[in-house]
């Protein structure tokens, strides 16, 4: 049984961006694991970190990341994949980034998280033995996405990778920021056409992140509108040589 490992910066990125493919792989007999790097709880958050919780309508006293990890487990169940893996790294607001613009600007010179992520990613790959990796292109420029890509690319050798286009950043602006575009410009494009069941599973998985849907999409109706614009297609760049068939894949 081939294994696919999706490396997600945040608790929702993989489901939002390639959830349909994850569901389709599982339907096709693959073992599918969704691993998220930045899931560590932080007691008594303050300042901007606390604001990132309050602006979702959540009270200050709850464990925000525990709530989100539970949502992620629900999303994995909706996709029909293995229980998710949660690594303990802290999101950018807990590493000195103090405002929304800072999250989408250059990475801080004192943010050495990529050096911590790299061995953790290597250990995860060794443990799971994936035939295929899925990872973000960091479209939108969120610093956690950028640092994850840097950490992953520092490992060699790697299995073949389908680099996803980071949804919903791809649909928020006509020309979203792409700080790492040069890394992917020469890689061949690939598209995956989702069957109706995979589309339904992706929608259910996205909706499982209830704490995020209002903030990201304005509610379930907004989510449906955004997903409808994708027309049942997920888009990637491919690095490496695929050794197993990918359901619905057109690699040009």
Order of alpha helices (4+ residues) and beta strands (2+ residues): beta-alpha-beta-alpha-alpha-beta-alpha-alpha-beta-alpha-beta-alpha-alpha-beta-alpha-alpha-alpha-beta-beta
